[in-house]
Amino acid sequence: MGQLRVQEYLDDVSELDIPSAQTEWYNVDVASLLIGSKVLGHEVDQSTGDSLLFP
């Protein structure tokens, strides 16, 4: 379930209006940090790009 939540988070981040380099950073670097993490949920602020992960 945790990896599904990570993917949902990355999907939401990919919908942000941010530069492609920043999106790539999320999809590579942040995703690698989250491998094996148990994420229960997340929030993404579409207007600022701020996000929270709930372990």
Summary of the structure (lengths in Angstrom):
residues: 55
radius of gyration: 10.6
end to end distance: 11.8
largest distance: 29.3
contacts: 126
relative contact order: 0.24
helix: 51%
strand: 15%
